[in-house]
Amino acid sequence: MTYNVETGSGPDRKKRTRAGFLYGFGAYGLWGLLPLYFVLLLPATAYEIVAMRVLFSVLFCLILLAVTKSLGTLVQLFRDGKAVIALVIAGVLIATNWLLYVVATTTGHTLEASLGYFINPIVAVLLGVIVLREKLRPLQWAAIIVGFLAVLVMSVFYGSVPWLSLALAFSFGFYGLVKSTIGGRYPALVTLTGETAAIAPLALAAVFYLNSDGQVTLFSEGAGHFWLLASSGIITAVPLLLFGSAAARLPLSTVGMIQYVAPIGQFILALTVLDESMPLERWIGFGIVWCAVLLMILDAVRAPRARRLQRKRDAA
């Protein structure tokens, strides 16, 4: 589904914009709170959490598709060979990203997770240059250079490259790149169903393996634990649906700026609730990354204005 945010006028357009902001902040706000949810799922291992997240996401999405009478679109998706291949790859990438994120948030490394999502927009721009041969604007180049400098500085301070942050950023960056090959041909709920269904056999295999080793906690930790794990499907799908609603009502540049709500939320949680340490060298590393983020935001603000001015000059 696509929507031209320039259409509409007056009160209707203002209502759509206000709703778009509410949906956008709702989506990224929920994503920012995920570390608390994953901590509540202990003693489940990261492998069980991700496997259950995949399986319950498939179940919940199928229910939503049935209620909205959209199962036919899912069937159409699975008849599209190129889309299926893309979704299998996307499913593996997002499962990898989920696993890394759960490991980070349940082992006291939520700050590194937030750093990965601060870096992610820079990685997305870099992948656009390398893979799609896109041309970058000066501020985007500056953001990439500052981002590389941040990684270099943190590598020196920490004594090692921040692999977890980079793995989160690149896995999600490649995920977005693969999903972009499908474009807007299918609704977000349909593609989420497709990519989780594609890796559901792997999730089932993981559950059987963990169960044989006595590591499945779904039924052994009480009803509360069961329902928390079962709700992972809802917690996965709802923010995505909110995001899709925001993207249909707001310019892409605006949605791009709202995305920083999630890592900011993760950062605040790590410091105030999860009590992770933030020594001076880590502040310096984050500070450099935030400079790169500010360059990205400045570019996102300036680019639409520059395009409008160029169109006016062309029209004149």
C-alpha positions as CSV (number, residue, x, y, z in Angstrom):
1,M,0.0,0.0,0.0
2,T,1.3,3.4,-0.9
3,Y,0.1,6.8,0.0
4,N,1.2,10.2,-1.2
5,V,1.6,12.3,2.0
6,E,1.3,15.5,-0.1
7,T,-2.4,14.8,-0.9
8,G,-5.2,16.2,1.1
9,S,-5.4,19.6,2.6
10,G,-6.7,21.6,5.6
11,P,-8.0,19.7,8.6
12,D,-7.9,16.3,7.0
13,R,-4.2,16.6,6.2
14,K,-3.5,17.9,9.7
15,K,-5.4,14.9,11.2
16,R,-3.4,12.5,9.1
17,T,-0.1,14.1,10.1
18,R,-1.0,14.1,13.8
19,A,-2.1,10.4,13.6
20,G,1.2,9.7,11.7
21,F,3.2,11.1,14.5
22,L,1.2,9.2,17.1
23,Y,1.7,5.9,15.2
24,G,5.4,6.6,14.6
25,F,6.2,7.5,18.2
26,G,4.1,4.5,19.3
27,A,6.1,2.1,17.1
28,Y,9.5,3.3,18.0
29,G,8.5,3.8,21.7
30,L,7.5,0.2,21.9
31,W,10.7,-0.9,20.2
32,G,12.7,1.2,22.7
33,L,11.0,-0.7,25.6
34,L,11.8,-4.2,24.3
35,P,14.8,-4.7,26.6
36,L,12.5,-4.7,29.6
37,Y,10.3,-7.3,28.0
38,F,13.2,-9.6,27.1
39,V,14.6,-9.4,30.7
40,L,11.2,-10.5,32.0
41,L,11.4,-13.7,29.8
42,L,14.4,-15.0,31.8
43,P,15.3,-17.8,32.5
44,A,14.4,-18.6,28.8
45,T,17.6,-18.6,26.7
46,A,18.0,-16.2,23.7
47,Y,17.5,-19.1,21.3
48,E,14.2,-20.1,22.9
49,I,13.0,-16.5,23.0
50,V,13.8,-16.0,19.3
51,A,12.3,-19.3,18.2
52,M,9.1,-18.6,20.2
53,R,9.0,-15.1,18.8
54,V,9.1,-16.5,15.2
55,L,6.4,-19.2,15.8
56,F,4.0,-17.0,17.8
57,S,4.5,-14.2,15.2
58,V,3.4,-16.5,12.4
59,L,0.3,-17.6,14.4
60,F,-0.7,-14.0,15.4
61,C,-0.1,-12.7,11.9
62,L,-2.2,-15.5,10.3
63,I,-5.0,-14.7,12.7
64,L,-4.9,-11.0,11.7
65,L,-4.8,-11.9,8.1
66,A,-7.9,-14.1,8.5
67,V,-9.8,-11.4,10.4
68,T,-9.0,-8.8,7.8
69,K,-9.7,-11.3,5.0
70,S,-6.2,-10.9,3.5
71,L,-5.1,-14.5,3.4
72,G,-5.5,-14.4,-0.4
73,T,-2.7,-11.7,-0.6
74,L,-0.4,-14.1,1.4
75,V,-1.2,-16.9,-1.1
76,Q,-0.3,-14.5,-3.9
77,L,2.9,-13.7,-2.2
78,F,4.0,-17.3,-2.0
79,R,3.3,-17.6,-5.8
80,D,5.9,-14.9,-6.4
81,G,9.1,-16.8,-6.7
82,K,11.5,-13.8,-6.4
83,A,9.6,-12.4,-3.4
84,V,9.7,-15.8,-1.6
85,I,13.5,-16.0,-2.1
86,A,13.8,-12.4,-0.8
87,L,11.6,-13.2,2.2
88,V,13.6,-16.3,3.1
89,I,16.8,-14.2,3.1
90,A,15.0,-11.5,5.1
91,G,13.7,-14.0,7.6
92,V,17.2,-15.3,8.3
93,L,18.6,-11.8,8.6
94,I,15.9,-10.6,11.0
95,A,16.1,-13.7,13.1
96,T,19.9,-13.1,13.4
97,N,19.2,-9.5,14.4
98,W,16.6,-10.6,17.0
99,L,19.0,-13.2,18.4
100,L,21.8,-10.6,18.7
101,Y,19.5,-8.1,20.3
102,V,18.1,-10.6,22.8
103,V,21.6,-11.7,23.7
104,A,22.6,-8.1,24.2
105,T,19.6,-7.1,26.4
106,T,19.7,-10.2,28.6
107,T,23.4,-10.2,29.3
108,G,23.9,-6.5,30.3
109,H,24.8,-5.1,26.9
110,T,21.8,-3.0,26.1
111,L,24.0,0.1,25.7
112,E,25.8,-1.7,22.8
113,A,22.4,-2.6,21.3
114,S,21.3,1.0,21.4
115,L,24.7,2.0,19.8
116,G,24.0,-0.5,17.0
117,Y,20.6,1.2,16.2
118,F,22.2,4.6,16.3
119,I,24.7,3.4,13.7
120,N,22.0,1.6,11.6
121,P,20.9,4.6,9.5
122,I,24.5,5.3,8.6
123,V,25.0,1.7,7.6
124,A,21.8,1.9,5.5
125,V,23.2,4.9,3.6
126,L,26.6,3.1,3.2
127,L,24.9,0.0,1.8
128,G,22.9,2.2,-0.6
129,V,26.3,3.4,-2.0
130,I,28.0,0.1,-2.2
131,V,25.1,-2.1,-3.4
132,L,22.7,0.2,-5.1
133,R,25.3,2.7,-6.4
134,E,23.4,5.6,-4.9
135,K,24.9,9.1,-4.9
136,L,25.4,10.7,-1.5
137,R,24.9,14.3,-0.5
138,P,27.9,16.0,1.4
139,L,26.2,15.7,4.8
140,Q,25.7,12.0,4.3
141,W,29.4,11.5,3.4
142,A,30.3,13.5,6.5
143,A,28.1,11.3,8.7
144,I,29.7,8.1,7.3
145,I,33.2,9.5,7.9
146,V,32.3,10.5,11.5
147,G,30.7,7.1,12.0
148,F,33.9,5.3,10.9
149,L,35.8,7.6,13.3
150,A,33.5,6.6,16.1
151,V,34.2,2.9,15.5
152,L,37.9,3.6,15.4
153,V,37.9,5.6,18.6
154,M,35.8,2.9,20.4
155,S,38.1,0.2,19.2
156,V,41.0,2.0,20.7
157,F,39.3,2.7,24.0
158,Y,37.7,-0.7,24.4
159,G,40.6,-2.6,23.1
160,S,38.4,-4.4,20.5
161,V,36.0,-3.5,17.7
162,P,32.3,-3.1,18.9
163,W,31.3,-6.2,17.0
164,L,27.9,-6.6,18.7
165,S,26.8,-3.1,17.8
166,L,28.1,-3.4,14.2
167,A,26.5,-6.9,13.8
168,L,23.1,-5.4,14.9
169,A,23.5,-2.4,12.5
170,F,24.6,-4.5,9.5
171,S,22.1,-7.3,10.0
172,F,19.2,-4.8,10.1
173,G,20.7,-2.8,7.3
174,F,20.9,-5.8,5.0
175,Y,17.4,-6.8,6.1
176,G,16.1,-3.4,5.0
177,L,18.0,-3.7,1.7
178,V,16.5,-7.2,1.0
179,K,13.0,-6.0,1.9
180,S,13.4,-3.0,-0.4
181,T,13.6,-5.4,-3.4
182,I,10.0,-6.4,-2.7
183,G,9.0,-2.7,-2.6
184,G,5.4,-1.8,-1.8
185,R,3.8,-4.7,-3.7
186,Y,2.6,-6.3,-0.5
187,P,1.4,-4.9,2.9
188,A,3.8,-5.0,5.8
189,L,1.7,-7.6,7.7
190,V,1.8,-10.0,4.7
191,T,5.6,-9.7,4.3
192,L,6.1,-10.2,8.0
193,T,3.9,-13.3,7.9
194,G,5.9,-14.5,4.9
195,E,9.3,-14.0,6.3
196,T,8.5,-15.5,9.7
197,A,6.7,-18.5,8.0
198,A,9.8,-19.0,5.8
199,I,12.0,-19.5,8.9
200,A,9.4,-21.3,11.1
201,P,10.9,-24.7,10.3
202,L,14.2,-23.5,11.7
203,A,12.4,-22.2,14.8
204,L,10.6,-25.5,15.3
205,A,13.9,-27.4,14.9
206,A,15.5,-25.1,17.5
207,V,12.6,-25.8,19.9
208,F,12.9,-29.6,19.5
209,Y,16.7,-29.4,20.0
210,L,16.3,-27.2,23.1
211,N,13.6,-29.5,24.5
212,S,15.8,-32.5,24.1
213,D,18.4,-30.7,26.1
214,G,15.9,-29.7,28.8
215,Q,16.2,-26.0,27.9
216,V,12.6,-25.1,26.9
217,T,10.9,-23.1,29.7
218,L,7.5,-22.4,27.9
219,F,5.6,-24.8,30.1
220,S,7.9,-25.1,33.1
221,E,7.9,-21.6,34.6
222,G,4.2,-21.0,35.3
223,A,1.3,-19.4,33.5
224,G,2.7,-15.9,33.7
225,H,5.9,-17.0,31.9
226,F,3.9,-18.9,29.3
227,W,1.7,-15.9,28.4
228,L,4.7,-13.6,28.3
229,L,6.4,-15.8,25.8
230,A,3.2,-16.3,23.8
231,S,2.7,-12.6,23.6
232,S,5.9,-12.2,21.6
233,G,3.9,-12.5,18.4
234,I,1.7,-9.5,19.4
235,I,4.8,-7.5,20.6
236,T,6.5,-8.2,17.2
237,A,3.5,-7.4,15.0
238,V,1.9,-4.4,16.7
239,P,4.9,-2.0,16.4
240,L,5.3,-3.0,12.8
241,L,1.7,-2.2,12.0
242,L,2.0,1.2,13.8
243,F,5.1,1.9,11.7
244,G,3.3,1.0,8.5
245,S,0.5,3.4,9.5
246,A,3.0,6.2,10.2
247,A,4.9,5.6,7.0
248,A,1.6,6.0,5.1
249,R,0.9,9.4,6.7
250,L,4.3,11.1,7.0
251,P,7.2,11.9,4.7
252,L,10.0,9.3,4.8
253,S,12.4,11.9,6.1
254,T,10.2,12.5,9.1
255,V,9.8,8.8,9.8
256,G,13.6,8.6,9.6
257,M,14.1,11.1,12.3
258,I,11.5,9.5,14.6
259,Q,13.4,6.2,14.4
260,Y,16.0,7.5,16.9
261,V,13.3,7.3,19.6
262,A,14.0,3.6,19.9
263,P,17.8,3.7,20.6
264,I,17.3,6.7,22.8
265,G,14.8,4.7,24.8
266,Q,17.2,1.7,25.0
267,F,20.0,4.0,26.1
268,I,17.9,5.6,28.9
269,L,16.7,2.2,30.1
270,A,20.2,0.8,30.2
271,L,21.4,3.6,32.4
272,T,18.4,4.1,34.7
273,V,16.7,0.7,35.0
274,L,19.3,-1.9,33.9
275,D,22.1,-0.1,35.7
276,E,24.8,-0.6,33.0
277,S,28.1,1.3,33.4
278,M,28.9,4.3,31.3
279,P,32.6,5.2,31.8
280,L,34.1,8.3,30.2
281,E,35.5,6.5,27.2
282,R,32.0,5.1,26.4
283,W,30.5,8.6,26.6
284,I,33.2,9.8,24.1
285,G,32.4,7.0,21.7
286,F,28.6,7.6,21.9
287,G,29.2,11.4,21.6
288,I,31.0,10.9,18.3
289,V,28.2,8.6,17.0
290,W,25.6,11.2,18.1
291,C,27.5,13.8,16.0
292,A,27.1,11.5,13.0
293,V,23.4,11.1,13.8
294,L,23.0,14.9,14.0
295,L,24.5,15.2,10.5
296,M,22.0,12.6,9.2
297,I,19.1,14.5,10.8
298,L,20.4,17.8,9.4
299,D,20.6,16.2,5.9
300,A,17.1,14.8,6.3
301,V,15.8,18.2,7.1
302,R,17.6,20.0,4.3
303,A,17.2,17.6,1.5
304,P,13.4,18.0,1.0
305,R,13.8,21.8,1.0
306,A,16.6,21.6,-1.5
307,R,14.4,19.5,-3.8
308,R,11.5,21.9,-3.5
309,L,13.8,24.9,-4.4
310,Q,15.2,23.0,-7.3
311,R,11.7,22.2,-8.6
312,K,10.8,25.9,-8.4
313,R,13.9,26.9,-10.3
314,D,13.2,24.3,-12.9
315,A,9.6,25.6,-13.2
316,A,10.8,29.2,-13.6
